Amino acid sequence: MNVHFLSFWNNFRDHDKDHDFYKKELAVNKLAEPLGFDTLFCVEHHFNGYSMSPDNFQFLGYMAAITDRIKLGTMGVILPWNDPLRVAERAIVLDHLSDGRAILGMARGLAKREYNAFQVELEESRDRFDESARMVCNAVETGFIEGDGPYYRQPQAPLRPGPFKSFEGRKYMVAMSPDTVPICAEVGATQAMFAYKPWEDVVGDIQNHRSLFLQHHGVEAPPVMTADLTFCADSADEAEEGAHKYVARYFESFAEHYEIFGEHLKESKSYSHYSDAGSALEIVGHEAMVEGFVNANVWGTPQQILEKYEARGKIIGDFQANTIFSYSGMSYDTAKNSMTTFAEKVMPELRSWGKK
């Protein structure tokens, strides 16, 4: 099983000064390769302490210079906010800089505040994303970009440097809503999902991706990648306390940044998948939603985490684990201890699962 690390996640309500946050996150990220993680992923977010990572390509270019083995991925570059020509160029340049270690991860975004600041209509996101994804994925293979769609009319242009090697098998896409699954399969991307609800509720989307991927490409889809807010400790009490402190706190930041209970999502056609969040809040209550979110993610002692992963596998089949260790104003030492305990006591067993 591949095990990944996702970075730059959540300066909770500006808990740290911006420069201090960056120093801490850089220090945490520098642990990923020596601890043996397969890929270092980096998010894209803007305008808010929720996640101060406005240029994941720039950060990954820096990491390419100070690492030797670990793969480097965007998770994801938000296509509706970016010119597809520039996305394709930057992905190819990162691949050259890293000697073929780049992973192109794509996402659509959800936050109204980010769409408003980029002056992109939220309701255009679905069509913009699909159009851009096809252009970018074709360009990183052929070395030429072109498009004749309604949003990105691009005369054919060569990309230099040209592709270092094929991105086949190195494309990922956050596909958590059912209407993103078809484009994810079409362009040959690995499906990525964040833990936010019981896996029984999303297994249908995972199965649909596998079916569509096989139809498009004639081969089985790569295992879905699941991303968790992770807290690992030798003591069960310490793990539970940490999860209910940091993961629960993250939920507050998530709901605030995305305005997940906002009226705009109830009427949205592009984000109908999230339209019932407000109703769910009224039905089950805030505390129950927070508790459900905490329990959807992976935390505990090494043995408890392995048991939770094993239970997940029985529901969704093979998967890749993506772990988030620094979030919600957590100190460097707390993140380091959790990350190190996981790498030393969980990761070896996870790797053995792929050999059984």
Summary of the structure (lengths in Angstrom):
residues: 356
radius of gyration: 19.4
end to end distance: 10.4
largest distance: 59.6
contacts: 1202
relative contact order: 0.14
helix: 50%
strand: 16%
